[in-house]
Amino acid sequence: MLAIKKETDYAIRCVYYLARRNGEIIMADEIAGNMRIPRSFLAKIMQKLAKAGIVKSYVGTKGGHSLAKDPGSISLYEVILTIEGPIAMNSCTIKKGNCAMSDVCLVHPVWISVKKDVERVLSEKTFANIS
């Protein structure tokens, strides 16, 4: 089975929740409770999303999180790439030379095509146009 990590699922939920409340600073406990994400895991996810420029984090008594940019400019692909790294059906699609058979393999072009299609679909889905 190919599946995204639980951390990636949680990250998508976080960005989705913040997109629905765009412009507001939302407390971590609210996000965790409403999106059913363990509070301890949420901090780690928010750090990665902030480092990638997807969310902003605020400290102090009025602290919390908000989106760093418009929901329409944040794609599912960007969030997945931030948490998972490159999407690939096979390691040969990540870096040329990962497989000595890439030049002669009849399946390699299929893996490349699938990778491009998945990236395209996920890039087209932004947090403004998913519901």
Secondary structure, 3 states (H helix, E strand, C coil): CCCCCHHHHHHHHHHHHHHHCCCCCECHHHHHHHHCCCHHHHHHHHHHHHHCCCEEEECCCCCEEEECCCHHHCEHHHHHHHHHCCCCCCHHHCCCCCCCCCCCCCCHHHHHHHHHHHHHHHHHCECCCCC
